[in-house]
Amino acid sequence: MKILIAPDSFKGTLTAQEVCDIIGQAFSDTIKNAEISKLPAADGGEGLCACFGEIMGGEIVKTEVSGVFTERITAEYLMLKNKTAVIEMAACAGLPLAGNNKNPEKATTYGVGELINHAAKSGAEKILLGLGGSATNDCGLGMAAALGWNFADENGRFFIPTGGTMHSIRKITKPQTGFSIPVTAACDVENPLYGENGAAYVFAPQKGADEAMVKRLDKGLRHAAEIIKKELNIDVSKIKGAGAAGGMGAAAVAFLGAELKKGIDIILDAADFNKKAADADLIITGEGRLDFQSVNGKVISGIAKRAAEQNKKVIAICGSRGAGAEKIKELGVSELYFSCETEKPFDEIAKTCREDLYNIAVKAAKKFKI
């Protein structure tokens, strides 16, 4: 029995590689003749570098950049042998880095621009920028500032915009030297920049915003879109995915000339997934929390869609069940398994996550042993 295991990470507890190893061990222990293939996946957020490292190799590059609140931190990116730099914005602007001080009005993407600059100076000929897992809602303007774009207020004073000061921008000045390296931005959502389905209303609450702050952030994003259209003649309000990572999708297009693509499709193409799937009897995918969002651009939906094209059986082994989890079956996932079926504090889940995942994977394997 040939089994392909291709999950996302279980964010906060297990990397995608660890999930592969645990599920793989459970199936090997249960089905003695099982041939296991592993493909740790990602959708553009946390784990993008690890996935490409597993697929293509490369060198980890470390450098000092600005963190979420401008503190200096050491962040890293992956330089592939083909001179493509794989950069996760979460490496310096990620939500876990904000700790207990989450505040999207003050958080910045400045460090992301510094990482891009460093990669360019280190010889990168292409950049793959992962959008996701951010603590920010600054429309990527901090990143742009680090790349030489100047933002001025009504008094002509230059400043680095954050989520709380976007509304003060009155003029944008291009850097003397334009950014010429091709950029692909990997994202897992199609949310617009602003509005009820935009970056602030959908994502800012999990980054620490209360209702009043969400409204202020949304207003700031609207203003940012207006000033970008006026100054750069680019209408980011019409772009699907512009609201990814606090508006970084809009910034990637406006300031980097990037192409937005689904992260999972980039990973699956690089890994030659279609060929691997054709040789498999069973495909196993999964993620930390399966819910209604999982059907739109997440790892599990990308795997399911491609497997369905080849009429392959797909099951999902996940950490926990959220609202709307059953919708994933509409994409061809036949069975769902959850290592944690009851609501528990995260600290408790983390303590036993490995054992729980192994046990539920054994349960799934026993069914396919017959």
C-alpha positions in Angstrom: 0.0 0.0 0.0 1.5 3.3 -1.1 0.7 6.2 1.1 1.5 9.9 0.5 1.4 12.1 3.6 1.2 15.8 2.8 0.0 17.9 5.8 0.4 21.5 6.9 2.1 22.3 10.2 -0.1 22.2 13.3 0.7 25.8 14.2 2.1 26.3 17.6 2.7 22.6 18.3 4.1 20.6 15.4 6.0 21.4 12.2 4.7 19.9 9.0 7.7 17.5 9.0 6.9 16.4 12.5 3.3 15.7 11.5 4.5 13.7 8.6 6.8 11.7 10.8 4.2 10.9 13.4 1.5 9.9 11.0 4.0 7.9 9.0 5.2 6.0 12.1 1.6 5.2 13.0 0.8 3.8 9.5 4.1 1.9 9.4 3.5 0.3 12.8 -0.1 -0.6 11.8 0.3 -1.6 8.1 3.5 -3.6 7.8 3.7 -3.4 4.0 3.0 0.3 3.8 5.3 2.4 1.5 5.4 5.9 3.0 6.2 9.1 1.1 6.2 12.4 2.9 5.6 15.9 1.6 5.5 18.5 4.4 3.5 21.4 3.0 2.7 25.1 3.6 0.4 27.7 2.2 2.6 30.8 2.3 2.8 31.4 6.1 4.9 29.5 8.6 6.8 26.6 7.2 7.4 27.9 3.7 11.2 27.9 4.1 11.2 24.4 5.7 9.1 23.0 2.8 11.4 24.4 0.1 14.4 23.3 2.1 13.0 19.7 2.2 12.1 19.8 -1.5 15.1 21.7 -3.0 17.7 22.1 -0.4 19.5 25.5 -0.1 21.2 27.5 2.5 19.7 29.2 5.6 20.8 32.9 5.8 20.6 34.8 9.1 20.7 38.5 9.5 19.6 41.2 12.0 16.4 43.1 11.2 13.6 45.0 12.9 11.0 42.9 14.8 7.3 43.5 15.2 7.8 46.6 17.3 11.2 47.7 15.7 13.3 45.8 18.3 16.3 44.3 16.7 16.1 40.5 16.2 17.9 37.8 14.2 15.7 36.4 11.4 16.4 34.0 8.6 15.4 33.1 5.1 16.3 30.3 2.6 18.5 30.9 -0.4 17.9 28.1 -3.0 20.6 26.9 -5.3 18.9 28.6 -8.2 19.3 31.9 -6.5 15.7 32.2 -5.4 15.3 33.6 -1.9 12.4 32.2 0.1 11.3 34.7 2.7 8.6 34.2 5.3 7.3 37.6 6.5 6.5 35.8 9.7 10.2 35.4 10.4 10.3 39.0 11.7 6.7 40.2 11.7 5.0 37.0 12.9 2.2 37.0 15.5 4.1 34.8 18.0 6.9 37.5 18.0 4.4 40.0 19.5 4.0 37.8 22.6 1.4 39.2 25.0 1.7 42.7 23.6 -0.3 42.3 20.4 -1.1 45.6 18.8 -1.6 45.9 15.1 -1.7 49.7 15.2 1.9 49.7 16.3 3.3 46.6 14.6 5.5 47.0 11.5 6.6 45.1 8.5 9.8 47.1 8.3 11.9 44.0 9.0 10.4 42.3 6.0 11.8 45.0 3.7 15.2 44.6 5.4 15.1 40.8 4.7 14.3 41.5 1.1 17.1 44.0 0.9 19.5 41.6 2.4 18.5 38.8 -0.1 18.9 41.2 -3.0 22.4 42.2 -1.9 23.3 38.6 -1.3 22.7 37.7 -5.0 19.0 36.7 -5.1 17.7 36.6 -8.7 14.1 35.9 -7.7 12.2 36.2 -4.4 9.4 34.1 -3.1 7.7 36.0 -0.3 5.4 34.1 2.0 2.4 36.1 3.3 0.8 34.8 6.4 1.0 34.5 10.2 1.6 38.2 10.6 1.1 40.5 13.7 0.7 43.5 11.4 -1.9 45.5 9.7 0.2 48.3 8.1 -0.6 47.5 4.5 3.0 46.5 4.1 4.0 50.2 4.2 6.8 49.4 6.7 8.3 47.0 4.2 8.1 49.6 1.5 9.8 52.2 3.7 12.7 49.8 4.3 13.1 49.5 0.5 13.5 53.2 0.1 9.9 54.4 -0.4 9.2 57.7 1.4 5.9 58.6 3.1 5.2 62.2 4.1 2.4 63.7 6.2 0.5 66.9 5.6 3.5 68.9 6.9 5.9 67.2 4.5 7.6 65.2 7.3 8.7 61.7 6.4 7.7 58.8 8.7 7.4 55.1 8.7 3.7 54.2 8.6 2.1 51.6 10.9 -1.4 50.5 11.2 -2.2 53.4 13.5 -0.6 56.1 11.3 -1.6 55.0 7.7 -4.2 57.7 7.7 -1.6 60.4 7.9 0.1 59.7 4.6 -0.3 62.5 2.1 2.5 61.9 -0.4 4.5 58.8 -1.5 8.0 59.2 -3.1 9.6 56.4 -5.1 13.2 55.3 -4.3 15.8 56.5 -6.6 16.6 53.0 -7.7 13.6 50.8 -8.4 13.3 47.2 -7.2 14.0 45.0 -10.3 14.1 41.5 -8.9 11.0 39.4 -9.8 8.8 38.6 -6.8 6.1 36.0 -6.3 4.0 36.4 -3.2 2.6 33.3 -1.8 -0.7 33.7 0.1 -3.6 31.5 1.2 -6.5 34.0 1.1 -8.4 36.0 -1.4 -9.6 38.7 1.0 -9.7 42.3 -0.3 -7.7 45.0 1.4 -10.6 46.6 3.3 -14.3 46.2 4.1 -16.2 43.6 6.0 -14.1 40.8 4.4 -10.9 42.8 4.4 -7.7 42.6 6.4 -8.8 44.5 9.5 -12.3 43.1 10.0 -11.3 39.4 9.3 -7.8 39.1 10.7 -7.0 42.1 13.1 -9.1 40.7 16.0 -6.7 37.7 16.4 -3.8 40.2 16.3 -5.1 42.1 19.4 -7.6 44.6 17.9 -10.8 45.4 19.6 -13.9 46.5 17.7 -12.9 50.2 17.8 -9.4 49.5 16.6 -10.7 47.3 13.8 -12.7 50.3 12.5 -9.7 52.6 12.7 -7.5 50.0 10.9 -10.0 49.5 8.2 -10.3 53.3 7.7 -6.5 53.5 7.5 -6.4 50.7 4.9 -9.0 52.6 2.8 -6.8 55.7 3.0 -3.7 53.8 2.0 -5.5 52.4 -1.0 -6.6 55.9 -2.1 -3.1 57.4 -1.7 -1.5 54.5 -3.6 -4.0 54.9 -6.4 -3.4 58.7 -6.5 0.4 58.6 -6.2 1.2 55.3 -8.0 -1.8 54.8 -10.3 -2.3 51.3 -8.9 -5.8 50.3 -7.6 -5.0 47.7 -5.0 -8.7 47.7 -3.8 -9.6 45.5 -6.7 -6.9 42.9 -6.1 -7.9 39.4 -4.7 -5.6 38.7 -1.8 -4.7 42.3 -1.2 -5.8 41.9 2.4 -3.5 39.0 3.0 -1.2 39.5 6.1 -2.6 42.8 7.1 -2.5 44.2 3.6 0.9 42.9 2.6 -0.8 41.5 -0.5 -1.5 45.0 -1.7 2.0 46.2 -0.9 3.6 43.3 -2.7 1.8 44.3 -5.9 2.2 48.1 -5.5 5.8 48.3 -4.3 7.4 45.1 -5.5 5.5 44.5 -8.7 4.8 41.0 -7.4 2.5 38.3 -8.7 0.1 36.9 -6.0 -0.2 33.1 -6.2 -1.7 30.5 -3.8 1.2 29.2 -1.7 0.0 25.6 -1.7 0.1 25.5 -5.5 3.7 26.9 -5.5 4.7 24.1 -3.1 2.9 21.4 -4.9 4.3 22.3 -8.3 7.9 22.5 -6.9 7.4 19.1 -5.3 6.0 17.5 -8.4 2.9 16.5 -6.4 0.8 15.4 -9.3 3.3 12.7 -10.2 3.6 11.6 -6.5 -0.2 11.5 -6.2 -0.5 9.3 -9.3 1.6 6.6 -7.6 -0.3 6.7 -4.3 -3.1 4.4 -3.1 -4.0 6.8 -0.2 -3.3 10.5 0.3 -3.3 11.9 3.9 -3.4 15.6 4.6 -4.3 17.7 7.6 -3.8 20.9 9.6 -3.9 22.0 13.2 -7.5 23.3 13.2 -9.9 22.4 10.4 -12.7 24.9 9.9 -14.7 26.7 7.2 -11.6 28.7 6.2 -9.8 25.5 5.2 -11.6 25.2 1.9 -10.2 28.5 0.6 -6.5 28.2 -0.4 -5.2 26.3 2.6 -2.9 23.3 2.3 -5.7 20.8 2.8 -7.9 22.3 0.1 -5.0 22.4 -2.4 -4.2 18.8 -1.7 -7.8 17.7 -2.0 -8.4 19.5 -5.3 -5.4 18.0 -7.0 -6.1 14.5 -5.6 -9.7 14.7 -6.8 -8.4 15.4 -10.4 -6.8 11.9 -10.2 -9.7 10.2 -8.4 -7.4 9.5 -5.4 -8.7 8.7 -2.0 -7.9 11.5 0.5 -8.4 11.5 4.3 -7.6 14.4 6.7 -6.0 13.9 10.1 -6.1 17.1 12.0 -5.6 18.5 15.4 -9.0 20.0 16.3 -12.4 20.6 14.7 -13.7 24.1 14.1 -17.0 25.5 12.7 -17.6 24.3 9.2 -15.0 21.6 9.2 -17.3 19.2 7.2 -17.2 21.6 4.2 -13.9 20.1 3.3 -15.7 16.9 2.2 -17.1 18.9 -0.7 -13.6 19.0 -2.1 -13.3 15.2 -2.0 -11.9 14.5 1.5 -13.7 11.3 2.4 -12.9 11.0 6.1 -11.9 13.3 8.9 -10.0 12.4 12.0 -9.2 14.7 15.0 -6.6 14.1 17.6 -8.4 16.5 20.0 -12.2 16.2 19.9 -12.9 18.4 23.0 -12.2 22.0 23.7 -9.0 22.3 25.8 -6.6 25.1 26.7 -3.8 25.3 24.3 -1.2 24.5 27.0 -2.9 21.2 27.6 -3.1 20.3 23.9 0.6 21.1 23.4 1.6 18.7 26.2 0.1 15.6 24.6 -0.1 16.6 20.9 2.4 14.0 19.7 0.8 11.1 21.5 -2.7 12.2 20.5 -1.8 12.6 16.9 -0.1 9.2 16.8 -3.1 7.5 18.4 -5.7 9.0 16.0 -3.4 8.1 13.1 -3.3 4.5 14.3 -7.1 4.5 14.4 -7.2 5.7 10.8 -4.6 3.2 9.7 -6.5 0.2 11.2 -9.4 1.0 9.0 -7.1 0.9 5.9 -5.3 -2.2 7.0 -8.2 -4.4 5.9 
